C-alpha cells in the first residue's frame, strides 16, 4: 500500500479562485528537468471522500470538492502553506474502502 497526501477544498476555490495552473506548469517543468515522475494529481469530486475513514473531511468541505493528491508529503505541506484555506489529510491505497486514489465521481463530459 502507498500513502497518499491531499489538500482538499471546494472545486471553485481550487480550480477557479487559486492560480493552481501556474503551480502545476512550474512543477511539471521542474520534474521534467529532474527526470522525475509526476507524483501529484488534481481530482475533481474525489471518490476517496466516500471512504468511511474520511467522512469528517467530506462533511467539512464545501461540495463539489476538489483535491490535489500526491505521494509527496512535502509538496502537500507546501501547498497547504500557499493556499491556507484548505484541509489536509492522508490515506492508504489501494484498500478495501479506496480502490483507486485518484478516482473521480465527476460525470464524464
N, C-alpha and C positions, 0 to 999 in steps of 0.2 A: 504494500500500500504506500501511497505517496501522500505527503501533507501538502495541502493547497491553502493559500492565504488569500484573503479578499478584502477589498474595500467595497462597501455597499451604500447606495443612496438611491434617490428617486431617479428614474430614467431621464427625466427632464434636467435634473441637476447635472448628472454625469455626461449626458450626451448633447445638451444644448447650452447650459449656463457656464460650464467649465471648458476651457480650451484643451481637452484631452487629446485631440488630434495632433497638435504640435508635440505633445509629450510622447505619443506613440511613434510619430515620424522620427523624432530625435533618438528615441530608444532603439528603433529598428536600425537606424543608421549606425549607431554605436555597436549594436550586436553584429551587424554585417562586417564592420571594421575588425571586430574581435573574433570573427568567425565563430560566434556563439549562437546556439539555437534559441529561438524565441521561446520564452517561458512565461508569457502573460497573454491574457485574452480579455476582451470586452464581451460580456454576456448580458444581453437584454432579457429580462424576465427569467433569471436563473432558476433552473429546476432544482438545484440543491437546497433552495429555501423551503421546499416541501418536505425535507427530511425532518423527522420529529426532533432531533437534537438541535436544529437551527430554527425552531418555531419562534423563539424570542426575537431573533433578528428579523424575521418576516413581519412580526407584529409591530416592531419599532420603526420599520422603514416604509415611507410612503410608496404606494403602488401606482403604476407599474414600476418595479425596481430594475436597477442595472447594477452590475458588479464588474470590477476588474479583478480577475482571478490570476494568481501566479504561484509558481513553486518557489519563488524568490521572496523570502520574508523581508529582506532589506528594501526591496522595491516597494512593497506594500506599505511598509513603515514610512518611507519617503513620500508616497502618495498621500497617506493619512496626514502628514505634516503639511503638505502642499494644499490639500483640499479642505482640511479642517472639519467640515460638516458632513462626515461620513462615518459609518460604522465599520469596524474591522473585526475580523474573526478568522478562524481556520477550521478545516475539516480534513478527514482522511477519505481517500477514494482510490480505487473503487471499493465500495462497501455495500452492504445489504440495502441501505437507505439512499446511497448516492452511487449510482452505477457509472455515470459519466459526469465528471466535474465541470465541464463547460457546456452541458446541455441547456437548451433554452426552451421555455414554454411559449415563446412568442410565435404567433402564427406566421408561417412562411408567406411571403408576398409574391 
